[in-house]
């Protein structure tokens, strides 16, 4: 079956987030980890390629995304989506804008929209400004993100240094006036030469309006929630059909492990809540890892009883993160932690763990690649934007939940384990 919709996500948790929301439509979703080496086969109507490019240099991110686009076009896709974080994680030197412009050039389209809103998870855009809950982005915990500190809430100002053509706004008043009004606004901006349009959204109804207005655009960009209404619109037009979901919920019996590299405010709460439950826990210190490697973490993991649900985490408060970054450098500190968690994932698989709950986009990328996972089948959501997924690693059927740092409630880890018991 040829694909119709092809999405490219800039990290692995973002890809599973998108997959979970699209799967709500009842249409089959297939998630590829990295650009496949082989030609498309067994494709789904909705195909997603997960990259690990969020903080990659612009040239690398553009090259990877173009390769993903070429594969999706070969698979038959005619509508495309560039998915980035709902907190628009990108500095002025970031790659959201450059990647979008490169995709526009290849697809020969002169306009796209930007809408990272995700109302279910407290992400809203009003007058071009992004809010996290009740806080403007620049006043939220994202201001202290170790890799992409967000010090401005205005998406137009964030985007403008990254692109070569004008940036405009379709504000909440336009969206509230309906799909026709939004189409008229986009057409007027196009006539003015405006290629990049930030679109306000504060509620799910706004996302439906935006989808109705933009469903025929060859390229859309934004957070996962923007894509959620699209499949139902295309079903109504007869462009795609509901199909059996690809996940069969099959995985081998075995214990679960939590691997957390995210240092977001929410993941800090989730780790503390899980620790309060008395579960076995091992904290990773980047400075110790830099000097001694992963031996202590691997030895601790090997000593855990088979009935345990341990957590290995590098999650820390912003001041502790700053100290390790000052000593090691931001890139090295992150890489050391990712490498250790990847080793722990491989060891966990070897000794019988079959369920993996992973917190953090970079961590999810490192763990998934370490396990050699090439494709995920999408199951039920644990929380908005976080589904259980199923894959094969070294011949073993496993389950993975890849959680973006800020997603889920404080009890997310317990919720994930209860949602997929091993018996």
C-alpha positions in Angstrom: 0.0 0.0 0.0 1.4 3.4 -0.9 1.7 6.0 1.8 -0.3 9.3 1.7 1.2 11.2 4.6 4.9 11.4 5.4 6.1 13.1 8.6 9.7 13.8 9.7 10.3 14.3 13.4 13.4 15.9 14.8 13.7 13.5 17.8 12.4 10.1 18.8 10.0 11.1 21.6 8.5 13.7 19.2 8.0 11.0 16.7 6.2 8.6 19.1 4.1 11.6 20.3 3.0 12.2 16.7 2.4 8.5 16.1 0.2 8.2 19.2 -2.0 11.1 18.2 -2.3 10.0 14.6 -3.2 6.5 15.7 -6.3 7.9 17.4 -7.9 8.1 13.9 -7.9 4.3 13.4 -5.5 4.7 10.5 -2.4 2.5 10.4 0.7 4.4 11.5 4.3 3.2 10.9 7.2 4.7 12.7 10.7 4.3 11.2 13.8 4.9 13.4 16.1 6.9 11.1 16.0 7.0 7.4 15.6 3.3 6.2 18.5 1.8 4.3 16.2 -0.2 2.1 13.5 0.9 -0.4 10.0 1.4 1.0 7.9 -1.8 1.6 5.1 -2.7 3.8 4.3 1.0 4.1 1.3 2.4 6.0 -1.0 5.3 5.0 0.7 7.4 7.6 4.5 7.0 7.7 6.8 8.8 10.2 10.6 8.9 10.2 12.2 9.7 13.5 15.5 11.6 13.3 17.9 12.7 16.1 18.5 16.1 14.7 16.9 18.6 17.1 20.3 20.0 18.3 22.3 18.9 15.2 24.2 21.5 13.2 22.0 23.1 10.5 23.8 21.4 7.6 23.5 18.0 9.2 19.8 18.5 10.1 19.0 19.7 6.5 20.8 16.7 4.9 19.1 14.1 7.2 15.7 15.7 6.6 16.1 15.8 2.9 17.1 12.1 2.9 14.0 11.3 4.9 11.8 13.4 2.5 13.2 11.5 -0.5 12.4 8.1 1.2 8.8 9.3 2.0 8.3 10.5 -1.6 9.5 7.1 -2.9 6.9 5.5 -0.5 4.2 7.5 -2.3 3.5 10.3 0.2 2.1 13.5 -1.2 1.4 15.4 2.0 4.3 16.2 4.4 4.8 17.3 7.9 7.9 18.7 9.7 7.4 17.9 13.4 9.4 19.7 16.1 8.8 20.2 19.8 5.7 21.9 21.2 8.1 24.2 23.1 9.9 25.2 19.8 13.2 24.1 21.2 15.6 26.0 19.0 18.1 28.9 19.5 18.6 31.6 16.8 21.2 29.2 15.4 18.8 26.4 15.4 17.5 24.3 12.5 13.7 24.5 12.6 13.6 27.3 10.0 16.4 26.1 7.7 15.0 22.6 7.6 11.5 24.0 6.7 13.0 26.2 3.9 14.9 23.3 2.5 11.8 21.1 2.5 9.8 24.0 0.8 12.4 24.3 -1.9 12.4 20.5 -2.7 8.6 20.4 -2.6 8.4 23.6 -4.7 6.0 25.3 -2.3 6.1 29.0 -1.4 4.4 29.0 2.0 4.0 26.9 5.1 2.7 27.3 8.6 4.2 27.0 12.1 2.0 25.8 14.9 3.6 24.0 17.9 0.4 24.3 20.0 -0.6 21.2 22.0 -3.6 22.3 24.2 -3.9 18.9 25.9 -0.4 19.3 27.2 -0.8 23.0 28.1 0.9 24.4 25.0 -0.9 27.4 23.5 -0.1 30.2 21.0 -1.7 33.6 21.3 -0.7 36.6 19.2 2.4 34.7 18.2 3.5 34.0 21.7 4.0 30.5 23.0 2.7 29.6 26.5 3.6 26.6 28.6 0.6 26.2 30.9 -0.1 29.7 32.2 3.5 30.9 31.7 5.0 32.5 28.6 7.7 30.2 27.2 10.5 32.5 28.3 9.2 32.5 31.9 8.7 28.7 32.0 11.2 26.1 33.1 12.2 25.9 29.4 14.3 29.1 30.0 16.8 26.9 31.7 16.9 24.0 29.1 20.5 22.8 29.0 20.6 22.6 25.2 18.0 25.0 23.9 17.3 27.6 26.6 14.2 29.5 25.5 14.6 33.2 26.4 11.9 34.6 24.1 8.3 33.6 23.9 7.5 35.2 20.5 7.7 32.6 17.7 8.0 35.2 15.0 11.1 36.6 16.7 12.5 33.1 17.3 11.9 32.1 13.7 13.0 35.2 11.8 16.8 34.8 12.3 16.6 31.2 11.0 14.9 31.9 7.7 15.6 34.0 4.6 12.0 35.0 3.7 9.4 37.1 5.6 7.6 35.7 8.7 3.9 36.6 9.4 1.1 35.8 11.8 -2.4 34.5 11.5 -3.7 35.4 14.9 -6.4 33.9 17.2 -9.1 36.3 15.9 -8.5 35.0 12.4 -8.6 31.3 13.5 -11.7 31.9 15.6 -13.4 33.2 12.4 -13.2 29.8 10.8 -11.3 27.9 8.1 -12.3 30.3 5.3 -11.0 33.3 7.1 -7.7 31.5 7.8 -7.4 30.6 4.1 -8.0 34.2 3.2 -5.3 35.4 5.6 -2.8 32.9 4.3 -3.5 34.0 0.7 -3.1 37.6 1.7 0.2 36.9 3.3 1.4 34.9 0.3 0.6 37.9 -1.9 2.8 39.9 0.3 5.7 37.4 -0.1 5.3 36.0 3.3 6.5 32.4 3.2 6.5 31.5 6.9 3.3 32.0 8.9 2.9 31.4 12.6 -0.7 30.4 13.4 -2.3 30.9 16.8 -4.1 28.0 18.6 -5.3 27.9 22.2 -7.8 24.9 22.0 -8.3 21.7 20.1 -11.1 23.4 18.1 -8.5 25.8 16.8 -6.4 22.9 15.6 -9.4 21.5 13.7 -10.0 24.8 12.1 -6.3 25.1 11.1 -6.4 21.5 9.7 -9.5 22.3 7.7 -7.9 25.4 6.2 -4.5 23.8 5.5 -5.2 20.1 4.7 -4.3 20.6 1.1 -1.0 22.3 1.7 1.9 20.1 0.6 3.9 21.0 3.7 2.9 21.8 7.3 5.2 22.3 10.3 4.4 22.2 14.0 3.9 20.1 17.0 2.2 16.7 16.9 -1.3 18.1 17.9 -1.5 20.1 14.6 -1.4 16.8 12.6 -4.0 15.0 14.8 -7.2 16.2 13.0 -5.8 15.6 9.5 -6.5 11.8 9.0 -10.2 12.2 9.7 -10.4 14.9 7.2 -8.7 12.8 4.6 -10.9 9.8 5.5 -14.0 11.9 4.8 -12.5 12.8 1.4 -11.8 9.2 0.6 -8.0 9.8 0.4 -7.1 7.3 3.0 -9.0 4.6 4.9 -9.1 3.3 8.4 -7.0 0.1 8.7 -6.0 -2.3 11.4 -3.5 -0.6 13.6 0.0 -2.0 13.2 0.7 -2.7 16.8 -0.3 -6.2 18.0 0.8 -5.5 21.6 3.1 -8.4 21.5 6.2 -8.4 23.7 8.0 -11.1 25.7 7.3 -11.4 29.4 9.9 -9.7 31.5 10.5 -6.9 33.9 10.6 -3.2 33.2 13.3 -0.6 33.6 13.1 3.2 33.6 15.9 5.2 32.0 15.7 8.9 32.5 18.1 11.5 31.0 15.8 14.4 30.8 16.3 17.3 33.2 13.0 19.0 32.6 10.9 20.3 35.4 8.2 17.6 34.8 10.7 14.7 34.6 12.2 15.9 37.9 8.8 15.6 39.4 8.2 12.2 37.9 11.6 10.8 39.1 10.9 12.1 42.6 7.4 10.6 42.6 8.9 7.2 41.5 11.7 7.3 44.1 9.1 8.0 46.8 7.6 4.6 45.9 10.7 2.9 47.2 11.8 1.5 43.8 15.5 0.6 43.3 17.3 3.6 41.9 20.7 4.5 40.7 21.6 8.1 40.0 24.2 8.9 37.3 26.6 11.7 37.9 28.2 13.1 34.7 31.4 14.0 36.5 31.7 10.4 37.9 30.9 8.9 34.5 33.6 11.1 32.9 36.2 9.7 35.2 35.1 6.1 35.8 32.7 5.2 33.0 29.6 3.1 33.2 30.9 0.2 35.2 29.2 1.1 38.5 25.8 1.6 36.8 26.1 -1.7 34.9 27.1 -3.6 38.1 24.2 -2.1 40.0 21.8 -3.1 37.3 23.1 -6.7 37.1 22.5 -7.0 40.9 18.8 -6.2 40.7 16.3 -9.0 41.5 14.2 -10.2 38.6 11.0 -8.8 40.1 12.4 -5.3 40.5 11.4 -2.2 38.4 14.5 -0.1 38.7 15.2 3.4 37.6 18.6 4.7 36.3 18.5 8.4 36.0 20.6 11.5 35.3 17.7 13.8 35.9 18.8 16.7 38.0 17.9 20.3 39.0 19.1 23.2 36.8 21.8 24.2 39.2 23.3 20.7 39.2 23.1 20.6 35.4 25.0 23.9 35.1 27.8 22.6 37.3 28.4 19.5 35.2 28.2 21.6 32.0 30.7 24.0 33.4 33.1 21.2 34.2 32.6 19.0 31.1 31.0 21.3 28.5 27.3 21.0 27.5 27.8 18.6 24.6 30.3 16.3 26.4 28.1 16.1 29.5 25.1 15.1 27.5 26.9 12.6 25.4 28.4 10.9 28.5 25.0 10.4 30.0 23.4 9.2 26.8 26.2 6.7 26.2 25.8 5.3 29.7 22.0 5.0 29.4 22.5 3.3 26.1 24.9 0.8 27.6 22.4 0.2 30.4 19.6 -0.5 27.9 21.7 -3.1 26.1 22.6 -4.8 29.4 19.0 -4.7 30.5 17.9 -6.4 27.3 20.7 -9.0 27.8 19.6 -9.9 31.3 15.9 -10.2 30.5 14.2 -6.8 30.7 11.6 -6.4 28.0 9.8 -3.1 28.8 11.7 0.2 28.6 10.3 3.5 29.8 12.6 6.2 28.5 12.4 9.9 29.5 14.0 12.6 27.3 14.3 13.1 23.5 18.1 12.7 23.3 18.0 9.8 25.7 15.3 8.1 23.7 17.3 8.5 20.6 20.4 7.0 22.2 18.5 4.1 23.8 16.5 3.2 20.7 19.6 3.2 18.5 21.6 1.2 21.1 18.8 -1.5 21.0 19.1 -1.6 17.2 15.4 -0.8 16.7 14.5 0.1 13.1 10.7 0.3 13.3 8.1 0.8 16.0 4.5 -0.3 15.9 2.3 2.1 17.8 0.0 1.0 20.6 -2.3 2.8 23.1 -1.4 6.1 24.7 -0.3 6.2 28.3 -0.8 10.0 28.4 -1.4 12.5 25.6 1.4 12.1 23.1 3.1 9.1 24.8 2.1 5.7 23.5 3.5 2.3 24.2 5.3 1.0 21.1 6.4 -2.4 20.1 9.6 -3.5 18.3 12.2 -6.2 17.9 15.7 -5.9 19.4 18.2 -8.7 18.8 15.4 -11.1 18.1 13.5 -10.2 21.3 10.0 -8.7 21.2 10.1 -5.6 23.4 7.9 -2.6 24.4 9.1 0.9 24.6 7.5 4.1 25.9 9.5 7.1 24.8 8.5 10.2 26.7 9.3 13.8 25.9 10.8 15.5 29.0 7.8 17.8 29.7 5.0 15.3 28.9 2.9 13.3 31.4 1.9 13.9 35.0 3.9 13.4 38.1 2.9 9.7 38.4 3.7 8.9 34.7 6.2 6.1 35.4 3.7 4.2 37.5 1.0 4.8 34.9 3.1 3.5 32.2 3.9 0.3 34.0 0.3 -0.3 35.0 -0.8 0.3 31.4 1.3 -2.6 30.2 1.8 -5.3 32.9 4.1 -8.1 31.9 1.7 -10.9 33.0 
